[in-house]
Structure formats: C-alpha cells, structure tokens
Amino acid sequence: MDALIAASARALAAGDALGALQHVALRDDPPALALRGIAMAQLGEHGLARRLLQRARRAFGPREAVARARCLLAEAEVALALRELGGTAAALADAGATLQRHGDAVNALHARLVSARQWLLLGRLADARAVLDTLDAPRLPPTLAAVAALARAEVALRSLRSAEANEALAIAQQAARRSGVPSLMAEVAEARAALERPAARGLRAGRVQTLRLAEVETWLASDALVLDACRRGIARAGAWRSLARRPVLFTLAQALATAWPGDVERDVLIASAFRTRHPDETHRARLRVEIGRLRALLQGLATVDATPRGFALSPTAAGEVVVLLPPIDGGQASLLALLSDGAAWSTSALALALGQSQRSVQRALAELQAGGQMRAMGRARSRRWLAPPLIDFTTVLLLPAVLPGA
C-alpha cells in the first residue's frame, strides 16, 4: 500500500472524508477509486459513490477477492443509505464470508453489522438481534462498536426495553467518544434525547396524557388491558394479540376500549367499522360476525358482552381498560415515521418495510403529498419520497416491527 492510499484510509477511518479525497482525488487506480467512493458516501453523494465503487470492484483482478469483497460491502452500505432494501442480502453475505475466510475479521464483522441494520429498517427485530448477538464487540474498532451499540439500543427501544436501551446507549457514547467522529457522537445524543420525548398519548378514565417510553412500558406491564393503537394490538401483562392485519376488528376493539366501562351503540360500531351511515340488516349481521371473531381473538384477555344498545368490553380479570394512542393522528403514522429519518425512500422500499403492497403505499403517499406532508423528487423508477423530521416526539412506537403474535 502506498503512502497516499494509507493516509486516505486513515482519514476515512477518522470520518474526515474531505481529507481523504485530498490524497486520492486525481487517481483512477482501483484502491483510489474505492477510497473515493467511500469518501463520497460519507459526504452523502451516494449515486457517485456507487459508480466509483462499482468501477473499483470491476478493476480489481480475479486474485484480489478481499478488495472486491470490501467494495461489495461499501456498496451494500450505500444501498442501505439509499433505502434499497431488497436484493443485497446474498451479495453482502458472500462478501462477509470472503472477508472472514481471508482473515479480514473487522470488515467481516462490519458486514454483519450492515445486515443487522437492514433487518432493523425492515422491522425484523428478532433477526437484527440474532445478527448483533454474533458480533464480537471487544474486537470492533471504536467506530463500529458505536454503530453496533446504537443498533442494539434501537432494538431495545422498539422492543420497549428502555433500561437495556440506556445501557447500550452508554456503551455507544463511550465508543463514539473514542472514535472522535462528530456525526456518531451527534447520533448517540439524538438517540438519548428520544428517550425523553413523548412516545404516545394515553387515554385512561376519559383523560388523555402524553407518555414517554418508560411510562408506556409501565402501562404494558400493569394489570390493565391495553389497546395499543400505535402497534395495533391488545396487550395485558406480557400477553399480546395482534390486530395489525385485521383493520375491522381493530376499529371495533378501539371503539369498545375507548368507551369502557360503557358500551357502544350498534349503529356507531357499524359506522366506524364499515364506513356507512345507513346501516341495514346485512350490516347488523356482519357486525355480529365480526364481534364473534373479536371474542375469539380476545379469549383469555377480555369478553365482548351484548347490551340493550350494543356491545361492551369487559376484562376477564380485575383491572381497567386503557388506550395507547399514536402521538400523531391519521392512519399513515407509520409511513410518516419511516420517512422522517431524513432519507429518500422509494415506494418499493416503503412497501417492503411496511409489509404492504406497492399500490397501497402509492395511494397513501398521494394522500400525504396532497396534504403537504411530504414531497417527491425524480420520476418513474427513480422517484424518491422525503418528509420533514418529526421533532416533537419519538417515532419508536410507530416504526414497523414484527411482534410476537403478529
């Protein structure tokens, strides 16, 4: 390795992309192209970064497997920044295996860390945790140790384990300070601030209050029956019944939980669940069917009893019924939460992360764009979506997550 390449690599490791470019900006040999690509990625020029990395990978010879694998790893990081969440997992796994086989242990660990971050964006918390558990933290350099600890903190936050998240953030803060990279230190500070921001609104006994994540945990651990409108499910003392893919049952459950201990008229339930103001016998028959399905789903947690006016929710054990409401109104809260990370998302990546069809996501995006809540750039397949950050509360409860029972 020549002196300029070594100096550029050291600058990149310290987060000094401009300093790295000063050493290799006018060179087109494969190592310089790769370093220029990584520097451009750090500066946010992801399109140019990808082109430089691809040129470097193709220019390396067949005996330079490690160099090509490092380029693939950098390309996977660029794809992650561009929120291209499909099609890179196999190439990333191959690159990680190649690096491990040739003794580049640090970059092999880096490949696994990129994989964990991909699972996080897709809401696959168990998969992300499984990958993070394979990382050998003491062998990681400070920069990667900080990123790994941040990923662990995000898994803990989205799993509603704030004590575990605090421990991970303390480790991330120490590692970020050792690395001396300002952007990492800022990211850790932002993650710590999220713990203190409101995460949801709580409805209890007719009163609404804002709740931080620790308070949400307390509610979920109590004896109360919790209708969680953020993650669309019902919880009680650790038990979880998902209603994320049962919109009619969720609407009925939310109406009954909001009215508890009172009941809800049949016509009101029909209007909210079936969106009609002129109910007839077919709607009433359908309501009876849906209430039967809701009773079956809530078995062991609550009963749905018929009253002279309609139906009422009753917990099977002593305790109250409370409702967790999203910090923002509207049915597209998860979509806004994803877009608020400042990255430009494609429709296909949003559909993948939300587990919905691209057509459904396109309709939701069109509504939000008409309301001025986001903007699009580019056309056709290159179209990307951006939204302003949501700074008054944390979006942890709104981000997609595969939960037990989902």
Disulfide bonds with the S-S distance in Angstrom:
none
